[in-house]
Amino acid sequence: MHYDLPDLRLVAAIADSGSLTAGAARVHLAPSSASHRLSQLEAALGVPLFARHARGLRPTAAGESLLRHARQVFAQLEQMHADLAPYASGLYSQVTVFANSNAINCFLPEDLGDFLREQPQVRVSLEEQPTPAIIQAVAAGQVEIGVIAAAGSLVGLEIQPYRRDRLVLVVPAGHPLAARGTLGFAEVLEQPFVCLHAGSSIHTFMMNIAAQLGSSLDVRIQVRSFNAICRMVAAGVGIGLVPRLAVHQGEARDGRERLKILEITDSWAPRDLQLCVRARTSLSPAGALLFAHLAGQGAAAEQA
């Protein structure tokens, strides 16, 4: 079924005015043309949209249903126009960024907050993706800036160091592993895990690492943030794999003495984050501003 906006506007005008003639005038149609359009629409739908009575037209139940949806369509069109108008006038610029879980949860909220306060005319679209997908999207030109875990040499992309962090295991303070200072990830594969939700970049990463070790994770519960992982672990639900900074941020908020941090000896534990772009010279003006800001924040953190 094909719906024309002029037909929907006609139906709304007739319903608002209670008259075919008055409704036709509101949408700048002759009464005969309006009547023909309404008849065609009712025939296509197979139901009458208006009941005729002495004082004019009143919407039927089907007409009320159509009106409700039509008004939602009009509202969305108005919102779309309002959202696009600033771009047409040159007021706003859009930058698309893909980043992994670590960056989104630990570093980007503050760094993007500072940037957007300084650049009110810029809008940022931020999406969480695993590092391989980010690299592919940047290389294909689908996004301007990626924030990835260190991935060695990336042919065709420019890389800039951003932040340093490290993945660690968190266990309840009374857990049998709590006495261990360091261990390998293979040693905990039989433990129940508290993980981020399926589809998050770190969840995908953990599943892949477990598969490489010839095993799988016992995921006891999935949550939406590293802070939630720490709280669940402190409550004794399981163990978790999180960035070290996420643990410190959680402790600062909640005074979480019931957690024990264990260092992972695996080579992938250090999570040096990098900015990646196809070429800095090809960035949009807003993209170049954001790239410079993030790179500057990373350099400042290194010196602190």
Long-range contacts (C-beta under 8 A, 24 or more apart in sequence): 1-44, 1-45, 5-73, 6-37, 7-37, 7-38, 7-41, 8-66, 8-70, 8-73, 8-74, 9-70, 9-74, 10-34, 10-37, 10-38, 11-38, 11-41, 11-49, 11-63, 11-66, 11-67, 11-70, 12-67, 12-70, 12-71, 12-74, 14-38, 14-50, 14-57, 15-50, 15-57, 15-59, 15-63, 15-67, 17-56, 18-55, 18-56, 18-57, 18-58, 19-56, 19-57, 20-56, 20-57, 23-57, 91-121, 92-121, 92-122, 92-123, 93-121, 93-122, 93-123, 93-284, 93-285, 93-286, 94-122, 94-123, 94-124, 94-125, 94-286, 95-122, 95-123, 95-124, 95-125, 95-144, 95-145, 95-284, 95-286, 95-287, 95-290, 96-124, 96-125, 96-127, 96-142, 96-143, 96-144, 96-145, 97-124, 97-125, 97-126, 97-127, 97-143, 97-144, 97-145, 97-146, 97-147, 97-290, 98-127, 98-128, 98-129, 98-133, 98-134, 98-137, 98-138, 98-143, 98-145, 98-146, 98-147, 99-126, 99-127, 99-128, 99-129, 99-134, 99-146, 99-147, 99-148, 100-128, 100-129, 100-130, 100-131, 100-134, 100-147, 100-148, 100-149, 100-201, 100-202, 100-273, 101-128, 101-196, 101-200, 101-201, 101-202, 101-203, 101-226, 102-149, 102-165, 102-167, 102-201, 102-202, 102-243, 102-246, 102-271, 102-273, 103-147, 103-162, 103-163, 103-273, 104-128, 105-225, 105-226, 105-243, 105-246, 106-163, 106-165, 106-226, 106-243, 106-245, 106-246, 106-249, 107-162, 107-163, 107-245, 107-273, 107-297, 108-147, 111-293, 111-294, 111-297, 114-293, 114-297, 115-289, 115-290, 115-293, 115-294, 118-293, 119-286, 119-289, 119-290, 121-286, 122-286, 122-289, 122-290, 124-290, 128-200, 128-201, 129-201, 130-201, 130-204, 130-205, 131-201, 131-205, 134-276, 135-276, 138-276, 138-277, 138-278, 139-278, 141-278, 144-277, 144-283, 144-284, 144-287, 144-291, 145-275, 145-276, 145-277, 145-283, 145-287, 145-290, 145-291, 145-294, 146-275, 146-276, 146-277, 147-273, 147-274, 147-275, 147-276, 147-294, 148-273, 148-274, 148-276, 149-271, 149-272, 149-273, 149-274, 150-270, 150-271, 150-272, 150-273, 150-274, 151-274, 154-276, 156-278, 157-276, 157-277, 157-278, 158-276, 158-277, 158-278, 158-279, 158-280, 159-274, 159-275, 159-276, 160-274, 160-275, 160-276, 160-277, 160-291, 160-295, 160-298, 161-272, 161-273, 161-274, 161-275, 161-295, 161-298, 161-299, 161-302, 162-273, 162-274, 162-275, 162-294, 162-295, 162-297, 162-298, 163-272, 163-273, 163-298, 163-301, 164-270, 164-271, 164-272, 164-273, 164-301, 164-302, 165-243, 165-244, 165-245, 165-270, 165-271, 165-272, 165-273, 166-243, 166-244, 166-263, 166-264, 166-269, 166-270, 166-271, 167-241, 167-242, 167-243, 167-244, 167-264, 167-268, 167-269, 167-270, 167-271, 168-241, 168-242, 168-243, 168-244, 168-247, 168-261, 168-262, 168-263, 168-264, 168-269, 169-239, 169-240, 169-241, 169-261, 169-262, 169-263, 169-264, 170-229, 170-230, 170-233, 170-239, 170-240, 170-241, 170-242, 170-247, 170-259, 170-260, 170-261, 170-262, 171-233, 171-239, 171-259, 171-260, 171-262, 172-233, 172-234, 172-235, 172-236, 172-239, 172-258, 172-259, 172-260, 173-257, 173-258, 173-259, 173-260, 174-236, 175-239, 175-260, 177-239, 177-260, 177-262, 178-260, 178-262, 180-262, 181-262, 181-263, 182-262, 182-263, 182-264, 182-265, 183-262, 183-263, 183-264, 183-265, 184-264, 184-265, 184-266, 185-209, 185-213, 185-241, 185-264, 185-266, 186-213, 186-215, 188-239, 189-213, 189-215, 189-216, 189-217, 189-218, 190-218, 191-218, 191-238, 191-239, 192-218, 192-219, 192-220, 192-237, 192-238, 192-239, 193-217, 193-218, 193-219, 193-220, 193-238, 193-239, 193-240, 193-241, 194-220, 194-221, 194-222, 194-223, 194-229, 194-232, 194-233, 194-237, 194-238, 194-239, 194-240, 195-219, 195-221, 195-222, 195-223, 195-229, 195-240, 195-241, 196-222, 196-223, 196-224, 196-225, 196-226, 196-229, 197-222, 197-223, 197-224, 198-222, 202-241, 206-241, 209-266, 209-268, 226-250, 227-253, 230-254, 230-256, 230-259, 231-256, 233-259, 234-258, 234-259, 243-271, 273-298
